[in-house]
Amino acid sequence: MDIKLKNRHRLSAFIAAAVVIAAALVMVALYPFFQNESTRSGTPVYEENTFLRHLSYGNYVLSMEDAQSEQNKIISPFQYFLPEAEAELKAGKNTEYLRELRQNCIREYENWNRYFGRIRKSIDYQMIDEDGNVVLDHAEGRFIPNNSHYVFQAVLHYDGQGRMDISCISGENTAYLLNTLQGYGDTDPLQNYYDDQYFPDGNIKLSNPRNMSFAYGMSQQQVDALKDTNSNIWTAYENSGSVTRIFIGLICAVAALALLFSCFDVSMADDVALLRTPFEVVAGIGAGAAAFGAGLTSLVAVTNRGDLYSALLRANFLPAVANIMVKLWNMLWWLIPFTVVYWSVLCIRDVFHIGIGRYLRERTICGLFWGWVIRCMKKLYKYLGDINLQEKSDRTIFKIAAVNFIVLTILCSLWFLGVGAIFLYSVILFFVMRKYYQDLSSKFNMLLKATNQIAEGNLEVTIEEDLGVFDPFKKEIQKIQSGLKVVVNEEVRSQKLKTDLISNMSHDLKTPLTAIITYVNLLKDDHATTEQRKAYIDILEQKSMRLKALIEDLFEISKANSNNVTLNLEDVDIVSLLKEVSFELSDKIEESTIDFRWYLPDEKIILSLDSQKTYRIFDNLLTNIIKYAMPGTRAYIDLKKENDWVVIILKNISAAELTFNPEEITERFARGDQARNTEGSGLGMAIAKSFVELQNGKLTVETEADLFRVTIRWPIM
């Protein structure tokens, strides 16, 4: 490459850098304009549908908190909001449906509490009874209804039958506020969980507050403060559309300049491989860059609000340095889409230099593929044309084909006499083929003999003779032998598991059964007192339930291993489900003296799982910790996201020495307590692993000294 051409390429690169930097500078310089546009196009935060929905949830949260404060105890949301359902559940009616309804009610209340908690610090609110007395005050002593201090206020009144109406409303668009809030008040937030199959008369429904008013108010200062939160500020910028419009205009300008300046260096693509990228790849990356740039609206919003600047100041940067770093950071992100667009135009611009035909052949994936096909066809043609008759195999095949062709041609030309000649030719061909067949048959018999020996169990058989055309089968037979050895080893292991199953099952079933027989005999004793009989019956009930649990566990693992489990997949909040299991086991956890440390995220993590099977997984694993962890130690339960996976890690210190193989503890009837001093079927870990794998997850067990760790991974769909 000559000096002049190199200088031209350098000049082109300098111009490209200047164009994309100038475009990025324009975007950063327009940040104040974007802020003004977002402020002008924004709507009051209290008119947002999300805010009003969260506000309506506050009625249930505040009434629940008031009830707990009055009764000075913790009340279950299910007991408070669905008292009729609670009574039905205690009576033992429709237990399966009502338990599921209870789980959904608790989960929904947690959502209401979380949603309302996002705004309750930014609003004033009061609970007012039917006599006009303020029961709960979070308004600094101001009476909210009809108070001119507030630019927005809403008083939601519930009558004696729990029906809600709006007694006071104010704001910019009162008609919208009235209709929206009334719509939420007329809707039962739990109605999607009711099933007419169990209660066709509709007597199970959410119990609303009664004879109570909930007053909410926001001053202009509170409105402005809430507007500056992430979600609201991003919405304002998105609604204005100014960032996207300016960005699209600059993209078009950069593309036009790239097309113009590329005319002064049309041969640049010949020397720079990056500019010869296929068109399909260029189009995909270019479109992605445009979408990426349009998504930088959030960066503009965060920068204008001062988050980046404040973070640098907290890191002890000087104000001037922090200001420069914020601008450079924004420049860097805007440079990415503009650089990609400039590069895309340079790649596509080459169509004018080399022509449309050559561009389609050399600069598109389809053209490159078609060229590869053509080259393959040419190679095949060349191969057929390069048959070397000097090679023995090629020569032999050619001779046989040629002789057969000549003989058949001659015989066909003899007309009627050719029939006899063809007969004679066929006889000769028969004996030749017979000799060749006998040779093949002999070699095949050697191969068959070896396979028969393998079939009879001799996996060490070897073939020493030359098998001719069957010689490649030697390696395949060796592969079969290796595979059969693996299968045999697995079968031996399976037989051992079956033996262990029978032994362990006999032991675990015999223990409670023996106790049952013993206490039945004791009950037959006429001299037994009433207190003794009552004690015997209690023990019989305990052993019977133990026997029932063993049989149910065996039934569950049997179904799991035979893939006969029906999964009822649904969207499950894995965080709430784990909290629910811990709540159900809270009594056992307190009795165990084990300090459980929970590290759970605040946000919901939704997975497509069977909630009952997943509940059983967590119940088994937490129960194992309670049984086998050393009293007085800590157990850690950690739930987090890693890339495209949800990872749940349970760790504890074992009370007994961990001498088992971690890979075997998840087998059926495998127990860490080899002395079997604790109650358990040995199926808990096996059931948990089976249910995890049935739901496309992975369960692994690791040990380190006395540390026992279980890791569950589920993919995020």
N, C-alpha and C positions, 0 to 999 in steps of 0.2 A: 504494500500500500504506500503510495507516494506521500510526500509531506503535505502537498496541497489538499489531498483528499482527507488526510488526518485532521488538518486544521478545520476543514469544513464540518467534519463530524463533531469536533469539539465545539464549534460555534453552534451547531444544532442542539447539542446537549445543553449548552449555556442558555440558549433561548428557551428551551423546554423548561429548564429549572426556573427561569425568570417568570415565565407565564404562570406556572402552577403556584409559585410563591406569591405572585401578585394576586391571584384568585383567592388564595388562603388569607392573605392580608385584608382583602376587601371584606371577606366574611367576618373576620375578627373585628374589623373596624366598625361594622354595622351592628355590633352587639347592643349598643344603646337604642338604636332604632327598633331592633327586635323586641326589646323590653317595653318600649312605648306601645308598640303594636299589640303585644300580648295583654298589656294593661287595658287598652282601649277595647279589645274584643272580648275580654273576660266577662263572665256572668258571676253574680254573687255566689259565694260558696254554699250559702244556705239554700239555694235553689237547685243544687245538684241532686240528682235522684239518689245517688249513693248516700249522701249526707242525710236526706230525709228518711231513708230506709233505716239507717243506723239510729236515727233519733227515735223512730217508732219502736225499735228494739229496747231503747232505754226505759220505756214504760215497764216492761217485764223485769228488767234487771233491777230497777229501783224498787219495785214492789216486792221482789224476792228479798232484796237486802233489808227492806223495812220489816218484813215478816221475820227474818232471822234475828234482827235486832230486838223485836218485841218478845220473841220466845226465847231469846238468849241461847240459841243452839243452831247447829247446822241443819238445814232442811234440804232434802233432795229435790231438785227441780221437778222430777217425776211426781213426787208426793205433793208438791205445791201446785203445779199447773194441771196435773191430771189426777185429782184425788179419787175419782170414780175408778179409774184404771188401777190405781194403787190398791184400792179395796178389792177389786176383782182378782188381782195378782195374789194378795194375801189369802184370799179364799181358795186359791188353787185352780182358778178358771182361766183357760186360754193362756197358760203360762208361757208357752213358747213365743206366741205373738206378742204378749205383753212385755216379756223380757226384751225382745227386740225393740219394741216401742220405747221402753225405758232407756235403752242405749241411745236411741235416736234423739230422745228428749234431752238427755244429759249432753250429748254432743252438740245439739242445736243451741242449748243455753250457753254452753262455752263459747260458741260462735257469737251469740248476741252480746255476751259480756265483753268479748274481745273487740267486736266492732264498736260498741258504745264506748269502750275505754279509749278508742282512738280520738274521740271528739269531746269526751266529758270534761277534760281539763280546759278546753277552749270555749266552753259555754257556761252560762248560769242556768241552774235548774232548781225546781222546788216541787215537793209533794204537798198538796193541799187537800184536807179532808172536806167532807160535805158541809161542815160548819164554817168553812173558810179559814181554818187554822192551818198554819204551815207545819207539816209533820217533819219534813226533811228540807233543810235550807242549804243551798250552795250558791247563794246570790249576794253574799255579804250583807244580809239584812234587808235588801231591797225587795219589795213585793213586785213580782214580775208582771202579772196581768195588767195591761193598759199602762205600762210604765214607759214614758217617753225617752228614758235612758237607752232603750234598746231599738236598734234599726230592724231587728227581726225578733218576733216573739210568737210562740204558739202555745195555747193552753188546750190540752187534750183531756176531756172529761169522760169518765166512765160512770154510767148510772148504776142503779141497784141490780140490774140484770147483766152487767158487764158489757153493755153496748157503748161504743165510743162515739162521741161527737166533738167537734172543734168549737169551743166557746169563744176563742179569741185567736186571731191570726193577723200578722202584719209583716210587710216586706215589700219589695218592688213589684212582685207579681203575685198578689194575694190569691187570685183565682187558681193559678197553678199550684201554689202551696196548699190551698184548701183541698183541691181534688186529689192531689198526690197523697197527702197525709191521711185523708179520709179513706182512700183506697187501701192503704196499709192497715188502717184501723179496722176495716171491714173484713180483712183477710186473716184467717187462722194460719200462722206460720208453720204449724205442724200438720196441716191438712194432707200433705202428700204421704204421710206415714200411717194414716188411718186406713183400715181395711174393712169394707162393708161385710165381708164374709163372716167376721167375728161379731160385729156389732151393727147389724143392718138398720137398727132403729136410730143410730147416730147419737147414742147417749154418752159416748166417749169423745170429748172435745176439750180444747184448751180452755182453762178457767181464767178469764180476764180479771183484772182488778175491778173492784166494785166500790161505788160511792167515793171515788177518788179522782183528783185532777192532777195532771202532770204539766207543769209550766216550764217552758224553755225560752231563753232569751239570749241575744248576742248583741253586744255593743259594736260600734264601728271598729274599735280597736281589736276586739276579738275576731271580727270578720277578717280584718287585714292579717292578723297573726295566723289564723287557720289557712288563709289563702296561700301563705308562703310555704306550706308543707309541700313535699315532693310531688304527690299525686295531683294536687290542685295547680301548682305552678306549671307542671308539664302539660296539663289539660289546656291551660290558657294559651301556651305557646302553640300547641297543636291546633287549637281552634283558630288562632290568628292566621296560620299558614304562611306567614311572612318569611320564615326561615326556608321553607321548602321552595317557595317561589323564587327567592333570590338565588338559592343554590342551583335550581334548574336553569335559570338565566345564565349564571356563571359557567355551568357545565357546557351549555351551548356555545358560549363565548370561547372557552378553552378549546372545544372541539374545532371551532372555525379557525382559530389561530394556529392550532396544530396542523390543520389541513393546508393553511396558507404557507406557513414556514417550512413545511416538509417539501414544498415544490423546489426549494433552493438546494435540497440534498436528497434527490430521488433515489440514489443508490445506497443509502444508509442501511437498508434492510439486507443488502447483499453481504455486508460485513458484520452485522450485529445479529446473532442467532435469535436473541430474544424478540426481535421484530418479525421473525418468521413463524411465530406461534400460529397454529391452525385457527381458522376463523371461528369455529364453534367454541373453542376455549376462550378466545378473545371476547366474543359476544357474551358468554356466561360471566366472565370476570368483570367486564364492563358494566353489565346490568347489576351485578352484585355490588360494585362500587357505588353506583348511583343510589341503590337502596340503602347502602351503608351511610352515605352522606345525608340522605333524607332523614335517617334515624339519629343524626347528631343533634337533633332539636333538644334532646334532654341535656346534652353537654352545654348548649347555649343557656338553657334555663338554670342549670346548677351554677354555671360561671357567673351569670348576672345576679344570682341571689347571694353570691359571695362565699359559697361553701369551700371552694378550692383555696381562695385567698385566706379565709379564716384558718383552714387546716395548716397552711404554711406558716402563718403567724404563730399558731400554737406550737409549731416545730422550731420556734425561735429564729425564723428568717426575718431579715429586715423588711419593712414594708415595701421599699422600692424593689428589692430583689424578689420578694414574693409576687409583686405585680408583674414583673418581667417574666417570671417563671410560669405564671398562669397564662399569659399571652402566648408564650412559646409552646406550652402544652396544647393549647387550642389550635395553634398553627400546625402542630405535628399531625393532629387528627384530621384537619381539613386538607392537608397535603395528600393524604392517602387517596381519597376519591378523585381529586383533580389529576394526580399523577397517573392513576390507572386510566382515566379517560383520555389523557394526552397520548399515553402509550397505545391504547386501543385504536385511536385514529391513525397513528403512525403505522400500525400493523395493517389496517384495512387500506390505507393509502397506497400500499404497494400494488394494488390491483391496476392503478393507472400506469405503473412503471413496467410491469411484466405482462400485462394483458389479462383479460378475464379468463381465457382458456387455461393459461398456465397457472393463474392464481387458483382456479378451482382444482387443478391437479395437484399443486404443490402446497397450498395454504389452507386446505380443508381436510378434515378427517375422512369424509366420504371419498374425496379424490385420492387421498393417500391409500385408503383401503382398496379402492378400485385399481390403483397402480400396483398394489401388492398382489392382487388377484391376477392381473395381467402378467406380472413377472413369474408367478407360480405356473401359469399356463405355458409360458415360454420355456421354463425349466423342464416341465413335463415333456413338451415337444422335443426339447434338446436331448432329454434322457432317452426318449424312444429313438431319436435319430443317432444317438451315440452308442447303440448296442454294439459291443465289441465281439465279433465272431471268433476272435482269437481266444477269448475266455472259454474254458471247458464247459461250464454250465450253460452259457449263452449258446455255444456251438452245438451242444447236445440237444437242447430244446429246439433250436432252429432246424437241426437235421431231422429230428423226429417229425416236426410239423411239415417240413418240406417233403420228406419221403411219403408221409401219409397223404399229402396233397397230390403228389405225382401218381401214387398207386391208385387212389380213388379216381383221379382224372382218366387214367388209362382204362381202368375197369369200367367206368361209365361209358367210355367210347366203344366198348365191345358189344353193345346192345344186348342181345339174348345170351351170348356166350359170357358176357360179363357177370351174369348171375352165378355161374359155377366158379368163376374166378374170385368173385367176392366171397363165396363160401370158403374156398381154399384159403383166402387171405384172412378170413375170420378165424379159421382153425389155427393158423400159424400165430395170429395175434393172441389167441386164447392161451396157447402154451407159453408165449413170452410173458404175458400178463400174469399167468399162473405162477411162473417162477418168481416174478417180482412180488406177487402177493404172498407167496410162502415165506420169502425173506422178511417182508413186513410183518407177517403173522408171527414169525419166530421172535422178532424183536418186541412185538406187542405182548406176546405171552410172558416175556421177561418182565415187562412193565406191569402186566396184570398180576403176576406172581408176587411182585413186591407190594402192590396195593393190597392184595389179599392178606399178606402177612401183617401189614399195617392195620387192616380191618380186624384181624384176630388179636390185636393188642401189642404186636411187636413194633414199637416205635423207634427201634434202633437199627432197622433194616437199611442196608446200603446197596446200591446198584453199581457194580464195577464194569459191566459189559458196555460196549458201544451200541447205542440204540438207533443209530442212524438218524432218520427224520424225527424219531421220538426223543432224541437226546435232550431237547429243551425241557422235556417233562421231568428230568432229574431234579432241576432246581425247584420246580413247582411241587414235587413230592416232598422235598426237604422243607418247603414252606408249610405244607400240610402237616408234616410230622411236628414241626415247631408249634403250629396252632393246636394240634391235638394234645400236645403235652400241656399247653396252657389250660385247655378245657378239662383235662384229667385233674390237674391240680385244683382247678376251681370246683370240680365235682367232689374231690376229697374234702375240700374246705366246706362245701355245702352239706355233705354228709355229717361232718363234725358239728356244724350248726344245728342240723336236725337232731343229732344225739343230745346236744346241749339243751335244745328246746324241750325235748321230752323230759330230760333230767330236771331242768329248772322249773318247768311247768308242773311236774309231779310234786316237786318240793313246795312251790308256792301255793298250789291248790290243796296239798295235803295238810299244810299247817293250819289254815282256818277251818278246814273240814274236820280235822281231828279235834280241834277245840269245840266245834259245834256238837260233835257226837258226845264229847265228854260232858258238856253242860246240859245236853238233853238228858243224859243218864242221871245227872245230879238233880234235875227237875223231877225225875220220877221218884226220887227219895221222899217218902211220906213224912220224914222227920225234918225236912227243910223248912226253915221259917219263912215268913212272908218277905222279910228284908233280903234273905238269901235268894229267894226265887226272883225277886225284882233285880238283884244284882246279876243273877244268871241270865235273865232275859236281856238285860242291857249288853252283856258280853256277847250273847247269841246274835243280837242285832248288829253289833260292831263287826263280828266275824263274817256275818252274812253280807254286809255291805262291802267288806274287804274282798270276799269271794266274787261278788258282783262286779266290782271294779276291775279285778283281774281278768274276768271273762270278757268284759267290755273292751279292755285294752287289747286283748288277744284278737277280738273281732275286728277292731279298728286297724291293727297292723296287718291282719290278713287281707282286708279289703284294699289297703294301700299297696301291698305287695302284688296283688292280682290286678291292679289298675281298675278296680271296680268302685272307685270313689267318684261320686257326682259333685262337681264344684259349682256352687252358686256364686259366680263372679259378679262383683259390683264395685263401685268406686268407694274405697275405704280410706279414711284418714288414719294412717298407721300410727300417728302420734297420739290421737285421741284413744285409739284402741288399746295401745300400750298403757296409757293412763288408767283406762277402765279396768284392765287386768290387775294393775297395782292396787287400785282401790278395792277390788274384790278380795285381794289377798292381804289387805292391810292388817287384819287381826293376826294372821299367821306371821307376818313380817315383824310386827311388834313383839310377839312372843319369842321370836328366834334370837333377839338381841343382836341381829346383824344390821349394820348401818348401811342402808341402800342409798347410793348416790345416783341421782337421775340427771342425765345431760340430754335433754330433749329440746328440739328447736321450737320456737314460738309459732312459726307458720305451719299451716296444714301441709301434709305430704300425702297426696292422693295416689293410691295404687289400685289396680284392678285385681282384687283378691276375694276369696271366700272368707267373710268375716268370722264365721264360727270356727272354721279350720285354723285360721290365723290366731284367733283367741286361744284355741287349744295349744298351739305352738308356744305362745308366750306363757300360758299357764303352766305347761310342763317344765319349761326352762327355769322360770322363777321358783317353782316348787322344788326343783332340784337344788337350787341355791339354798333355799330355806333348810332342806334336809341335810345337805352334805357340806355346807360352808362352816368354817370354824366360828363358833360363837364369839361375839365381841369384835369381829373384823368387819371390814367394809366390802361391799359389793358394788360394782359400777355397771350401770346400764347407759350406753351411749348410742344415740341415733343421729345419723348425719347423712348428707349427700356426698358422694364421690363420683364425679363425672356423670355418667348416665346410670348410676346405681344408688340405691338406698342401702346403707350399711348399718346393721344393728349389732353391737358388741356387748356381750354380757361377761363380766369377769368377777371371780371371787377366789378367796383363799380356801383350799380344801381342809377339812378337819382331819382327814386321814391322808396317809402318804399316797401320792399318785403313782402307782406302779404299773398301770395298764397302758395299752397302746391306744393313743387318741383315735386312730382310725377304726378301732374295734368297739369303742364305747357306744357308737350309734347302731351297732348290730342288735338284733332281737335278743332280749334277755341278758344283754351285757350290762354289768353293774360295776361302778367304781368301788362299791362296798362288797368285796369278795366274800367277806364273812357273813353277809346278808343279815347284819344286825339291825338294819333299818327297814321299815316297810316300803315296799315298792315292787313293781312287777318286772323292772328291767326293760320295760317297753317305752318309757317316756321319751328318751332321746331318739329311739327308732321311729316313733310316731311323729315327733317333731321334724326329723329329717325328711321323712316320707311326705309330710304335708307341705314342707318348704319346696321340695323338688317337684311335687305335683303342680305347684303354682309358679313353675319356671324360675325358682330361686336356687340358692346354694347354701348349704349349712356345713361349716367346718368346725372341728374341735382341735384346740391346741393346749398343750400343757408345758409349763416351765417351772421346775421345782414343785412348789405347792400351788402355783397359780393355774387355775382352770379357766379357759377362755372359749366361748362359743361365738362364732361370727355368722350372721345371716346376711345374704345379699339378694336383693330383688331388683330387677331392671326397671327403670322409669320409662313407661311407655309414652 
